[in-house]
């Protein structure tokens, strides 16, 4: 699995007409609303265990 995940819809208008942006990795352009946006991975969240309610 070497391909990166692609967005299915624009986060601004919800349209599906997206194209990879010219700015580089993670950049996308929406033809419907004429906006550009970037996707990036921020990191992993720490797993937390459920705490017992106070008695």
Residue, then its C-alpha position, 0 to 999 in steps of 0.5 A: x500500500x504505497x499510495x496516500x489517501x485522497x480526500x473524497x470531498x471539499x471540506x469547504x463546499x462538499x463538492x467532489x471535483x478535487x484535483x491535486x494542487x501544484x503546491x506539492x504533497x498534500x495540497x488539493x484544489x476544488x474546482x467548484x468553490x475555487x479553494x485550495x487546501x492542504x492535508x497533513x498528518x499531525x500525529x498519533x493520539x495517546x490512548x486513554x483508559x476509561x477512569x472510574x467515576x468518583x464514589 
